[in-house]
């Protein structure tokens, strides 16, 4: 198989935004390495499914190794896998902390480090992380300190890596969503969650996919935190 066709890694790829990103990149003729704990084998020869816990370094190593064995290159990494735990700060448990730090931070660190090495070798690549606008604009009714610690860290490292890699051909960006209609949110919660956005509605999965694809094609954009949040980051309402 030719190595000229570009290859994207999507983490958290089994449902919601991740599954939509897999399809969107395939529609643009990328081959895709899709990974999550529960990912199923695909009948599409252009998709390599790698099951595993992204917080574990051995999963990240396997994703990159098997991807290179199958497709020969890595062009894009979308760090979509993430967890969100909302509760008062003093009620967080050690298990909450370990889960959020594991998936959101270690999950980013290990796979991004492996992917970046390959991108730097070939002199091109794009890394995108999915964060949250609660990092910049906390909401009184949504206590989420662990999101601020973990996803806020991803915003910071996005800009740090964008500068570190600026002259290498590797770009680093992030998409910062509001609350999106995914399987994470039961339909009966949608009305209440809609009120948490100035525009008065939740976001759609396609809104995040469109933002990632914009960044994919925006060759002069790096270090950007693109807010796709119905106005949440603009301020109070």
N, C-alpha and C positions, 0 to 999 in steps of 0.2 A: 504494500500500500504506500502511495506517495506521501512524503513528509510535508508537501507544500500546503496541504489543507490545514487550516488552523485548528487548534485544540483548546477547549475550555474545560476547566474543572469547576464543578458546582458542588458545594457542600450543603448538607441539609436538603438533599435533592429529591426526597421521596414524596413530598406533598407540598401544597401551597405555593409560595413564591418560588421555592427551589425547583419544583416540578415544572412550573411555568417557564423558568429560566432555561431549563434543559431543552424544552421544546423550542423556545425562541432562538437559542443558539443553533439548534439543528436546522431550523427554518432558514438560517443564514449560512448554512453549509459548513458550520463548525462540526468537528467531531467532539464528543463530550465525554468526560469522565465524571460520572455521577456517583456521589457517595453520601451515605447516611447509615444509621444503625439498621434500618429496616428496608434498605433499597433492594428491589427485585431485579433479577436478570432481565435485560431487554432483548426483544427480537430484532431490534435495529442494530445492524453491524457498526453503525457510527456512534453507538453509545456503549461505553464500558462501565458496568456497575461494580462498585467496590463497597461492600458492606463493612461497617466498623464504627467504633466510637471515636469521633474526631478529636476528643480530648486526649487520646492516647498517642504518644509519638510513633508507635509502631503502625497505627492506622495511616498517619500522614506519610510515612515512609512507603507503605504499601501502595497508597494512591498514586504517588509519583512514580514509583518503580514500575507498577503494572501499566500505568498510562504511557510511560516511555517505551516499554516493551511492545505495547499494542500500536501506538500512534507515532512515536518517535520524537515528539516535541510537546512543549507546553507554552501556550500563548496568553491565556487568560486564566485567572483564578478569581472566582466569586465566593467570598467568605460569607455565605448565607446562613449557615448553621448557627443557631443561637437559642438561648432560653431566656425567659423573662419571669421573674418572681416579684410580685408586688405585695408587700406587707410592711407594717411599721418596723422601723430600723431595729428596735430592741427585741423584736420577735423573730428575726432571722436566726436560723439554726446553723450549726456547722455543716450540715448536709446541704442547706441552701447555698452557703458560701462555696463549698466544694463544687457543687454542680455548676453554678454560674461562672466561677473562675475556670473550671475545667473546660466547659464548652465554649464560652465566649472569649476567654483569653488564651488558654493553652491550645484550644482548637485553632484559633487564628495563628498563634505563634509557630506551631510545628509545621503545618502544611504550607504556610506562607514562606517560611525559611527554606523549605525544600523547593518550592516552586520558584522562588526568587533566584536561587542558584542556577536553575536551568535557564530562566529568562536572561540573566546576566551573561551566561555563556553565549547565547544566541544574539544578544544585543537588542532585544525587544521583548515587550510583554506588558501586561496590564493586570493590576491587582485591584479589586473592588471589594469593600466590606459593607455589610448592612448593619447600621447602628440604630439609633433612635433619637428623635428630637427631644425626648424627655431629658436628655443629657444637658441641653442648653436651656430648656424652659420646663422646669419641674412643674407638676400640677398638684395642687394641695390634696386632692382626693385620690391621687395615685402615688402612694409612697413607694419608691423604687430605688433605694440607695444602691443596691447591687447592680442595677442597670447603669447607674451613674458611674460606679467604679469600673465596671467592665467595658461597657460600650463607650463611655467617655475616654477610656484608655485607647480604644480603637480609633476614635477621632484623632487623638493626639499622635498616635503612631502612624496614621495615614499621612499626616503632614510631615512628620519626621522622615519617613521613608521616601516620600515624594522628593524631598530635598536631597537625601542621601543618594538616590538613584537618578537624579535629574538629568545628568549627562550620559546616562547609560542606555537610553532607549526604553527604560522600564518606567511606566506611569503607575501612580498609586492614588486611588480615589475612594470615596465612600458615598453611600446613599443613606440618608437619615429619614426614615419613614415616621409618619404618625401611626395611627392605629388602622390596620389593614384588615379587610374581610378575608380571613383565612380560617382553616379548620380550628385554629387556636381559640377563636371566639364564637361561642354558640349564638345562633340567630336571635335568641331572646335578649341578648345583651347589646345588640346593634344600636337600638334607639338611644340607650344611655351613652354608649361609646361615641355616637355621632356628635353629642353635645360637647365633647372634649376637643373639637376642632372649630376654629373660627368660621369655616365655611359651612358648618352644620351637617357634615356627613363623614363617614369613614372613607378611607381610600380603598381602591380596588387593586387586586394583584397586578393587573396590567399597568397601573401607575408606576409601580416599582420596577417592573420589567422594562418599561419604556425608559426609565431613568438610567438603569444599568446599560441599556443599549445606546443611549445618548453618550454616556461616558466612554463606552467601547469605541465609538466612532469619532470622539473629540480628541484628536491627536495633540492639540495644544493645551489640553486641560490636565493638570496633575496637582495633587494636594487639595482637591476640592471636596467639601462636605456638602453634597447636594440634598437640600431639604425637600422632601416630598411628603408634606404633612398637613395640608389644608390650612396653612397659615400659622401653625403652632409656634414655629421658631420666630415669627415676626414680633411676637410679644403677647401681652395679656389681652383678654377680651371679656 
